[in-house]
């Protein structure tokens, strides 16, 4: 009963009458009503509600009334109203009987304590009576689902070990070490020049690890301003500073919880952030900006750098304790000039990917074009090789690429385009096309051209040429015994 001692007796009577009238109005106008007591047990239903019982799975009223509401009504929120004392005025309820628009109102005694909840079924066919509202709700649900899928796809790994192309001894060794690292929870430090595939390996390590189903989150130290790195890592509490999001923002550690955090360009991390990163890794907890609460996390760290961290430690620009914290499983990713046996495979894989992305025909490089590419030092490694191939795809009217076309692109890019033929007289078989010649002969010719280009590039210095080709000096000498060298390269170094 509603009672307000501040009202005169007549006014109190009017209030009680209004309450009874409203109850009778809802009882007659609604599609159904129920009452639950303070123990969340159904104590009463009206005549309109009884028609839902068969659909809910009950033949008799006594099988429904007197039982806990959660056991007889699926997806009920009566417990929430009992616990909070706050009404839920408009809500959608879906259960075995259908979808309903419902209202839930707490009932209080004279002392103001919640003694039960009144549940009202306002509409039993919301798909027709509330079509605009239902449609808007459905669109919002779809947008939320799409956003979640998009976020999940962005947090997944893009690459696996199959994406690291190469069958050379150097490439196989890197993949062997990375596969072993994937099964460990220790930090991994990927070392190597820019463009060698360190980020790809980080993705692959995560994809092969027990954390593969969890997020993969990356932070590029060189791409985030120093003043924002702390917020990027640790997040921001709601209203932490002027202009901050009122809802706050999770940092990368929180987003990567349970998964892998990839720290790219580690050597560019400012000293002030290094201290806080070390503490976070040691304690397994972070403190968002503007908050005094510690947030626990569980991440596996994979870091990468193209800089000499040991020298930076000696110079005092990188903390020694953080270096040893991250340098638990170091993996050196070799530069492309140490993987020359992989260049042909890389060219094929890159050309295939460029064609797939651009929608054009896949490039086919003649042997002299491949030999010219194989002779380069590739200071930018695989990234630089891809750039040259993309330029060839855009500039060429045909997908068949000759060495002369490669030479033009290399020269314009400021790379040494080595002349393939002057230094070495290779027998020509003009009468027979490349496609009909024996494969060993074609391979030998390609090898001869590569050696000739290396000698031309080093001015005849055979030790330097062997280093450029990625073979031993003895191997180079063995090959030279079968070759007809031009006079300027007949002396030894």
C-alpha positions in Angstrom: 0.0 0.0 0.0 1.2 3.5 -0.8 1.4 5.8 2.2 2.9 9.3 2.6 2.6 10.7 6.1 3.3 14.2 4.8 -0.1 14.3 3.1 -3.4 15.2 4.7 -5.8 12.2 5.4 -8.0 13.1 2.4 -5.0 13.4 0.1 -3.7 10.1 1.4 -7.0 8.4 0.6 -6.9 9.9 -2.9 -3.4 8.6 -3.4 -4.4 5.1 -2.3 -7.4 5.2 -4.6 -5.2 6.3 -7.5 -2.8 3.4 -6.8 -5.6 0.9 -6.9 -7.0 2.5 -10.0 -3.7 2.3 -11.8 -3.2 -1.3 -10.7 -6.7 -2.2 -12.0 -6.0 -0.3 -15.3 -2.8 -2.2 -15.9 -4.4 -5.5 -14.9 -7.2 -4.9 -17.5 -5.3 -3.1 -20.3 -2.0 -5.0 -20.2 -1.4 -8.4 -21.8 -0.5 -10.0 -18.5 0.8 -9.3 -15.0 2.6 -11.2 -12.3 3.9 -10.6 -8.8 7.0 -12.0 -7.1 7.8 -11.7 -3.4 11.0 -10.6 -1.8 12.4 -14.1 -2.3 11.8 -13.9 -6.1 9.0 -16.5 -5.9 5.9 -16.1 -8.1 2.9 -15.4 -5.9 0.2 -14.2 -8.3 -0.6 -13.9 -12.0 -3.7 -12.4 -13.6 -6.1 -14.0 -16.1 -4.4 -12.5 -19.1 -1.0 -14.0 -18.1 -2.5 -17.5 -17.7 -2.8 -17.8 -21.5 1.1 -17.9 -21.7 1.5 -20.9 -19.4 1.1 -23.6 -22.1 3.7 -21.9 -24.3 6.0 -21.7 -21.3 5.6 -25.4 -20.7 3.1 -25.5 -17.8 -0.4 -27.1 -17.9 -1.5 -26.1 -14.5 -1.3 -22.7 -12.7 0.1 -24.4 -9.5 3.1 -25.6 -11.5 3.9 -22.0 -12.2 2.8 -20.0 -9.2 4.7 -20.6 -6.0 8.0 -21.4 -7.8 11.1 -19.3 -8.2 10.6 -16.9 -11.1 13.9 -17.8 -12.7 12.9 -21.5 -13.0 9.6 -20.7 -14.7 10.4 -17.6 -16.9 13.5 -17.6 -19.1 15.7 -14.5 -19.2 13.8 -12.8 -16.4 15.3 -9.7 -14.8 13.2 -9.7 -11.7 16.2 -10.5 -9.5 17.9 -7.4 -10.7 15.0 -5.2 -9.7 14.8 -6.9 -6.3 18.6 -6.4 -5.8 18.8 -2.7 -6.9 15.3 -1.5 -6.1 15.3 0.3 -9.4 12.5 -0.2 -12.0 13.0 -1.4 -15.5 10.3 0.5 -17.2 10.7 -0.7 -20.8 12.5 -3.8 -21.9 12.3 -6.6 -24.5 11.9 -10.1 -23.1 12.2 -13.2 -25.3 11.4 -16.7 -24.0 9.5 -19.8 -25.1 6.2 -17.9 -25.3 7.6 -15.3 -27.7 9.0 -11.7 -27.6 7.3 -9.2 -25.3 7.6 -5.5 -24.3 7.6 -5.6 -20.5 7.9 -3.4 -17.5 9.2 -4.3 -14.0 8.3 -2.1 -11.0 9.6 -2.7 -7.4 7.0 -2.8 -4.5 8.0 -1.3 -1.2 6.6 -1.5 2.3 5.9 1.4 4.7 9.6 1.4 5.7 10.7 1.7 2.1 12.2 -1.8 1.7 11.6 -3.7 -1.4 9.1 -6.6 -0.7 8.4 -7.7 -4.3 8.3 -6.8 -7.9 5.3 -6.3 -10.3 5.9 -7.5 -13.8 3.7 -6.2 -16.6 3.5 -7.5 -20.2 2.7 -4.3 -22.1 2.7 -5.8 -25.6 2.9 -9.4 -26.7 3.5 -8.8 -30.4 6.1 -6.0 -30.5 7.1 -6.9 -34.0 3.8 -5.3 -35.2 2.9 -2.9 -32.4 6.4 -1.5 -32.0 7.8 -2.0 -35.4 9.9 1.2 -35.6 11.4 0.6 -32.2 12.1 -3.1 -33.0 13.7 -2.2 -36.4 16.0 0.4 -34.8 16.9 -2.1 -32.0 17.7 -4.7 -34.7 19.9 -2.3 -36.6 21.8 -1.3 -33.5 22.3 -5.0 -32.7 23.6 -5.6 -36.2 26.0 -2.6 -36.1 27.3 -3.8 -32.7 27.8 -7.3 -34.1 29.6 -6.0 -37.2 31.8 -3.7 -35.1 32.8 -6.7 -32.8 33.6 -8.8 -35.8 35.7 -6.1 -37.3 37.6 -5.5 -34.1 38.2 -9.3 -33.7 39.5 -9.5 -37.3 41.9 -6.7 -36.6 43.2 -8.4 -33.5 43.9 -11.7 -35.3 47.3 -12.6 -36.8 47.7 -11.9 -40.5 50.6 -14.3 -41.1 51.8 -17.8 -40.2 55.1 -19.5 -40.7 54.0 -20.5 -44.2 54.1 -16.7 -45.0 57.8 -16.6 -44.3 59.0 -17.6 -47.7 62.3 -19.3 -48.1 64.1 -22.7 -48.1 67.6 -21.5 -47.6 69.6 -22.7 -44.6 69.2 -19.2 -43.0 65.5 -19.1 -43.5 64.9 -22.6 -42.2 67.0 -21.9 -39.1 64.9 -18.7 -38.3 61.7 -20.7 -38.7 63.0 -23.5 -36.5 63.9 -21.0 -33.7 60.6 -19.2 -34.0 58.6 -22.4 -33.8 60.4 -23.3 -30.6 59.8 -19.8 -29.2 56.1 -20.1 -30.0 55.7 -22.9 -27.5 57.2 -20.8 -24.7 55.7 -18.0 -22.6 59.0 -16.1 -22.4 59.6 -12.8 -24.2 61.0 -13.0 -27.7 63.3 -10.4 -29.2 63.5 -10.2 -33.0 66.7 -8.6 -34.2 67.5 -7.6 -37.8 67.6 -4.9 -40.4 64.4 -3.1 -41.5 62.4 -5.0 -44.1 63.5 -8.5 -43.2 60.1 -9.8 -42.0 60.3 -9.3 -38.2 56.6 -8.3 -37.9 55.6 -11.2 -40.0 57.5 -13.6 -37.7 55.8 -12.0 -34.6 52.4 -12.7 -36.1 53.5 -16.3 -36.9 54.9 -16.9 -33.4 51.5 -15.8 -32.0 49.5 -17.9 -34.5 51.6 -21.1 -33.5 51.4 -20.4 -29.8 48.8 -21.6 -27.2 47.5 -18.0 -27.2 46.5 -18.1 -30.9 42.8 -17.7 -30.1 43.5 -14.5 -28.1 44.3 -11.0 -29.3 47.4 -10.0 -31.1 48.1 -6.3 -30.4 51.0 -4.3 -31.8 52.5 -0.9 -30.9 55.0 0.8 -33.2 57.2 3.0 -31.0 58.3 5.1 -33.9 54.8 5.9 -35.0 53.4 7.1 -31.6 54.5 10.5 -30.2 56.5 10.2 -27.0 53.9 12.2 -25.0 51.2 9.6 -26.0 53.1 6.4 -25.5 52.2 6.0 -21.8 48.5 6.4 -22.6 48.9 4.0 -25.5 50.4 1.4 -23.3 48.5 1.7 -20.0 45.2 3.4 -21.0 43.4 6.4 -19.6 40.9 6.6 -16.7 37.6 8.4 -17.3 38.1 12.1 -17.2 41.8 11.8 -16.4 42.6 15.2 -17.9 40.9 17.9 -19.9 39.6 16.6 -23.2 39.9 12.9 -22.1 37.2 10.5 -23.0 34.5 10.5 -20.2 34.4 6.7 -20.6 38.1 6.2 -20.4 40.2 4.2 -22.8 41.9 0.8 -22.5 45.6 0.6 -23.3 47.4 -1.9 -25.4 48.2 -4.1 -22.3 44.5 -4.4 -21.5 43.5 -5.0 -25.1 46.1 -7.8 -25.4 45.2 -9.4 -22.1 45.5 -13.2 -22.6 47.2 -12.8 -25.9 50.4 -11.3 -27.4 51.7 -7.7 -27.3 54.1 -6.9 -30.1 56.5 -4.0 -29.5 57.8 -2.9 -32.8 60.8 -0.6 -33.2 61.7 -1.2 -29.6 64.9 0.9 -29.8 62.8 4.1 -30.4 61.2 3.8 -26.9 61.9 6.9 -24.7 63.7 6.3 -21.4 60.7 7.6 -19.4 58.4 4.8 -20.8 61.1 2.2 -20.5 61.0 2.5 -16.7 57.2 2.0 -16.5 57.3 -0.8 -19.1 59.9 -2.7 -17.0 57.7 -2.3 -13.9 54.6 -3.5 -15.7 56.4 -6.6 -17.1 57.9 -7.4 -13.7 54.6 -6.9 -11.7 52.1 -8.1 -14.3 49.9 -5.0 -13.6 49.4 -1.5 -14.9 48.0 1.8 -13.6 46.0 3.7 -16.2 46.7 7.4 -16.4 44.6 9.4 -13.9 43.7 6.2 -11.9 45.0 4.9 -8.6 43.8 1.4 -9.2 46.0 -1.4 -10.5 44.9 -3.5 -13.4 46.3 -7.0 -13.7 47.1 -8.4 -17.2 48.5 -11.5 -18.8 50.4 -10.9 -22.0 53.2 -12.6 -23.9 55.6 -9.9 -25.2 57.3 -10.2 -28.6 59.6 -7.2 -29.4 61.5 -6.2 -32.5 64.2 -3.7 -33.4 66.6 -2.9 -36.2 68.9 -1.0 -33.9 71.9 -2.3 -31.9 70.4 -2.6 -28.4 73.7 -3.7 -26.9 75.4 -0.5 -28.1 72.4 1.5 -26.9 72.8 -0.1 -23.4 76.5 0.9 -23.5 75.6 4.4 -24.5 73.0 4.7 -21.8 70.1 5.3 -24.2 68.4 1.9 -23.3 68.0 0.5 -19.9 70.1 -2.6 -19.2 67.5 -4.2 -16.9 64.8 -3.9 -19.6 67.1 -5.2 -22.2 67.8 -8.4 -20.2 64.1 -8.7 -19.4 63.2 -8.8 -23.1 66.3 -10.5 -24.5 65.3 -14.0 -23.2 64.7 -15.7 -26.6 66.6 -13.6 -29.2 66.1 -14.5 -32.9 68.3 -12.8 -35.5 66.4 -12.4 -38.8 69.1 -12.4 -41.6 69.1 -9.8 -44.3 68.2 -10.7 -47.8 71.8 -10.6 -49.0 72.4 -13.6 -46.7 69.4 -15.5 -48.2 70.2 -15.3 -52.0 69.0 -18.8 -52.5 65.5 -17.5 -51.5 65.3 -14.6 -53.9 63.7 -16.6 -56.7 61.0 -17.9 -54.4 60.5 -14.5 -52.9 60.1 -12.9 -56.4 57.5 -15.5 -57.3 55.6 -15.0 -54.0 55.7 -11.2 -54.2 54.7 -11.1 -57.8 51.7 -13.4 -57.0 50.7 -11.1 -54.1 51.1 -7.9 -56.2 48.9 -9.4 -59.0 46.3 -10.5 -56.5 46.1 -7.0 -54.9 46.2 -5.1 -58.2 44.0 -7.4 -60.2 46.5 -7.7 -63.1 48.5 -10.5 -64.6 51.4 -11.9 -62.6 54.9 -10.8 -63.6 57.2 -13.3 -65.3 60.9 -12.4 -65.1 63.4 -13.6 -67.6 66.5 -15.3 -66.3 68.6 -12.2 -66.9 66.1 -10.1 -65.0 66.2 -12.6 -62.1 70.0 -12.6 -62.2 70.1 -8.9 -62.0 67.8 -8.8 -59.0 69.8 -11.6 -57.3 73.0 -9.5 -57.6 71.7 -6.5 -55.6 72.7 -5.8 -52.0 69.1 -5.0 -51.0 69.8 -2.6 -48.2 66.0 -2.4 -47.7 65.7 -6.2 -47.9 62.4 -7.8 -48.8 60.5 -4.5 -48.5 62.9 -2.9 -51.1 62.6 -5.9 -53.4 58.8 -5.7 -53.3 59.0 -2.0 -54.1 61.1 -2.7 -57.3 58.6 -5.4 -58.4 55.7 -3.1 -57.8 57.3 -0.5 -60.0 57.9 -3.0 -62.7 54.2 -4.1 -62.6 53.1 -0.5 -62.9 55.5 0.5 -65.6 55.5 -2.5 -67.9 53.0 -3.0 -70.7 53.6 -6.7 -70.6 53.9 -9.1 -67.8 57.1 -10.6 -69.3 60.0 -8.7 -67.7 63.5 -8.5 -69.3 66.7 -7.6 -67.6 66.9 -4.2 -69.4 63.5 -3.2 -67.8 64.8 -4.2 -64.3 68.0 -2.2 -65.0 66.0 1.0 -65.7 64.0 0.7 -62.5 67.1 0.0 -60.4 68.9 3.0 -61.8 66.0 5.3 -61.2 65.7 4.0 -57.7 69.4 4.8 -57.1 70.4 1.2 -57.0 73.4 -0.2 -58.9 72.1 -1.9 -62.0 75.0 -4.2 -62.9 75.6 -5.0 -66.5 75.3 -8.7 -66.9 77.2 -9.7 -70.0 80.5 -7.8 -70.3 82.4 -9.5 -67.6 81.6 -13.1 -68.6 81.4 -14.7 -72.0 78.6 -17.2 -71.6 78.0 -19.5 -74.7 74.8 -18.5 -76.4 72.2 -20.9 -77.9 70.3 -18.6 -80.1 68.8 -21.4 -82.1 67.1 -23.0 -79.1 64.5 -21.1 -76.9 65.0 -21.0 -73.1 61.8 -23.1 -72.7 63.4 -26.0 -74.7 66.9 -26.0 -73.2 67.9 -28.5 -70.5 67.2 -27.1 -67.0 70.8 -27.7 -65.7 72.1 -25.6 -68.6 69.7 -22.8 -67.8 70.6 -22.9 -64.1 74.3 -22.8 -64.9 73.9 -19.8 -67.2 71.9 -18.0 -64.5 74.6 -18.8 -61.9 77.3 -17.6 -64.3 75.5 -14.3 -64.9 75.1 -13.7 -61.1 78.8 -14.3 -60.5 79.7 -12.0 -63.4 77.5 -9.3 -62.0 79.0 -9.7 -58.5 82.5 -9.5 -59.9 81.6 -6.4 -61.9 80.1 -4.8 -58.8 83.2 -5.5 -56.6 85.7 -4.6 -59.4 87.0 -8.1 -59.6 87.5 -8.6 -55.9 86.6 -12.3 -55.5 86.4 -12.3 -51.7 83.9 -9.4 -51.8 82.0 -11.1 -54.6 81.7 -14.3 -52.7 80.4 -12.4 -49.6 77.9 -10.6 -51.9 76.7 -13.9 -53.3 76.4 -15.5 -49.9 78.8 -18.3 -50.7 82.3 -19.2 -49.5 85.4 -18.1 -51.4 86.3 -21.7 -52.1 82.8 -22.3 -53.7 83.3 -19.2 -55.9 86.7 -20.5 -57.0 85.3 -23.9 -57.9 82.7 -22.2 -60.1 85.2 -19.9 -61.7 87.3 -22.9 -63.0 84.4 -23.7 -65.4 83.9 -20.2 -66.6 85.5 -18.2 -69.4 86.4 -15.0 -67.6 87.0 -11.6 -69.2 90.6 -10.5 -69.0 90.0 -7.9 -66.3 88.7 -10.6 -63.9 91.4 -13.3 -64.6 93.6 -12.1 -61.7 93.0 -13.2 -58.2 92.6 -10.9 -55.2 
